[in-house]
Amino acid sequence: MIVVVISVAQCPRQVTGADIMSTTGKEQPVLVAVDFSPDSEAALLWACDYARLVGAPLAVLHVVHDPADAPGFYHRGEFDWSRPMSDMATQLFDAFLADMRARHSEIAALADLRRIQVKGLPASRIVEVAEKEEARLIVTGSRGRTGLPHILLGSVAERVVQTSRQPVTVVKAAAQKDAS
């Protein structure tokens, strides 16, 4: 297994030997997992650059999961408790991609990507989808929790790295300056 951890300032420059067809003749996509955080935005932008450089299709994955550390992540409306969580996740996913396209209209890969949404535990579902899609690379963001939150909650990116047979690239967004 190959694992690469990069900062948002790094981007792919040159890739050689880019054979993008699997043994089944299926194009091998770059699979990027997003949770709508700044780190997943950075991961998506990095994946767009990489996919362009190697001539691979781009697949963007969101795993619908209401995590224990942030219940209500999908923000059920005050009068809409009967609305399925997957519908709210779809709405957030669509808004995330529309925002990325609007802010980065020069990136062609954002206009020509395949959107995948599944339910389940994020780490295991990311690995399952990557295997099913025969992904050439998994790209994911990392929030970089440390200390007790990391010990208690672990890291989705870390679990993907530990369990994936495909290469994994973990991307962190640039540190945000405090506005105070």
C-alpha positions in Angstrom: 0.0 0.0 0.0 1.2 3.5 -0.8 0.2 6.4 1.5 1.0 10.0 0.7 0.2 12.8 3.1 0.4 16.3 1.7 -0.4 19.9 2.6 -2.7 21.9 0.4 0.3 23.9 -0.9 1.6 20.8 -2.6 0.1 19.7 -5.9 0.9 17.0 -8.4 3.4 18.2 -11.0 4.3 15.2 -13.2 3.1 11.7 -13.3 4.6 9.0 -15.4 3.3 5.6 -16.4 -0.3 6.6 -16.2 -2.1 3.5 -17.4 -5.7 4.3 -16.5 -7.3 1.1 -17.5 -7.9 -1.7 -15.1 -7.5 -5.4 -16.1 -11.3 -5.4 -16.8 -11.0 -2.6 -19.3 -12.8 -0.2 -17.0 -11.4 3.3 -16.6 -9.9 3.6 -13.1 -11.2 6.8 -11.5 -9.6 9.0 -8.8 -12.0 8.6 -5.9 -12.2 11.6 -3.5 -14.3 11.3 -0.4 -15.9 14.5 0.9 -17.6 15.5 4.1 -18.1 19.2 3.1 -15.3 20.4 5.4 -12.4 22.7 4.3 -10.2 19.7 4.3 -12.5 17.8 1.9 -12.5 21.0 -0.3 -8.7 20.9 -0.4 -8.8 17.1 -1.2 -11.3 17.7 -4.0 -9.1 20.4 -5.6 -6.0 18.2 -5.3 -7.8 15.2 -6.8 -9.0 17.4 -9.7 -5.4 18.3 -10.5 -4.2 14.8 -10.1 -7.0 13.4 -12.3 -6.2 16.0 -15.0 -2.5 15.1 -15.0 -3.1 11.4 -15.3 -6.1 11.6 -17.6 -8.3 9.8 -15.2 -12.0 10.3 -14.5 -13.0 11.8 -11.2 -15.5 10.3 -8.8 -16.7 12.2 -5.7 -18.0 10.2 -2.8 -20.0 11.2 0.2 -20.9 8.7 2.9 -24.2 9.5 4.7 -23.5 9.1 8.4 -24.8 11.0 11.4 -21.7 10.8 13.6 -21.8 10.5 17.3 -19.5 13.4 17.7 -21.8 15.7 15.7 -25.4 14.5 15.8 -27.7 16.5 13.6 -24.8 17.0 11.1 -27.4 17.2 8.3 -29.4 19.9 10.1 -33.0 18.6 10.1 -35.2 21.6 9.7 -37.5 22.7 12.6 -40.6 21.5 10.8 -39.1 18.7 8.8 -38.2 15.8 11.2 -39.8 13.3 8.9 -37.4 14.1 6.0 -34.9 11.2 5.5 -31.3 12.0 6.4 -30.2 10.8 3.0 -32.3 13.6 1.4 -30.7 16.2 3.5 -27.3 14.8 2.7 -28.1 14.9 -1.0 -29.1 18.5 -0.7 -25.8 19.4 1.1 -23.8 17.3 -1.4 -25.4 19.2 -4.3 -24.8 22.6 -2.6 -21.2 21.6 -1.9 -20.5 20.7 -5.5 -22.3 23.8 -6.9 -20.3 26.0 -4.6 -17.0 24.3 -5.6 -18.0 24.7 -9.3 -18.9 28.4 -8.8 -15.7 29.2 -6.9 -13.5 27.2 -9.3 -15.1 27.5 -12.7 -11.7 27.1 -14.4 -11.4 23.5 -13.2 -13.0 21.3 -15.9 -13.0 18.1 -13.7 -15.6 19.7 -11.4 -18.0 19.9 -14.3 -17.3 16.4 -15.5 -17.3 14.2 -12.4 -19.3 11.3 -11.2 -21.2 11.8 -8.0 -21.6 8.8 -5.6 -23.5 8.8 -2.3 -23.8 5.8 -0.1 -24.9 5.2 3.5 -22.8 3.6 6.3 -19.7 4.0 8.3 -17.4 6.4 6.4 -14.1 4.5 6.5 -15.4 1.1 5.5 -17.7 2.4 2.9 -14.9 4.5 1.3 -12.8 1.4 1.0 -15.7 -0.7 -0.3 -16.6 1.9 -3.0 -13.0 2.3 -4.0 -12.7 -1.5 -4.6 -16.0 -1.7 -6.5 -15.0 1.3 -8.7 -11.5 -0.1 -9.1 -10.2 3.3 -8.1 -6.6 4.1 -9.0 -6.3 6.3 -6.0 -8.4 7.4 -2.9 -8.1 11.0 -1.9 -9.5 12.2 1.4 -9.2 15.2 3.7 -8.1 15.0 7.3 -9.3 17.3 10.0 -6.2 16.4 12.0 -7.7 15.9 15.4 -5.2 15.3 18.1 -5.2 14.3 21.8 -8.3 12.9 23.4 -10.7 13.5 20.4 -8.3 11.5 18.2 -8.0 8.7 20.7 -11.8 8.5 21.3 -13.0 9.1 17.8 -10.1 7.9 15.7 -9.7 9.2 12.2 -11.6 8.2 9.1 -8.6 9.0 6.9 -6.4 6.9 9.2 -8.8 3.9 9.0 -9.0 4.2 5.2 -5.1 4.2 5.0 -5.0 1.1 7.3 -7.6 -0.9 5.4 -7.4 0.1 1.7 -5.7 -1.9 -0.9 -5.6 1.1 -3.2 -3.1 3.9 -2.7 -4.4 6.7 -0.4 -3.5 10.4 -0.4 -4.5 12.4 2.6 -4.8 16.2 2.1 -5.0 18.9 4.8 -6.3 22.4 4.1 -4.1 25.3 4.8 -4.3 26.5 8.4 -6.9 29.2 8.8 -5.7 32.5 10.4 -7.7 33.5 13.4 -9.8 36.6 12.5 -9.7 38.1 16.0 
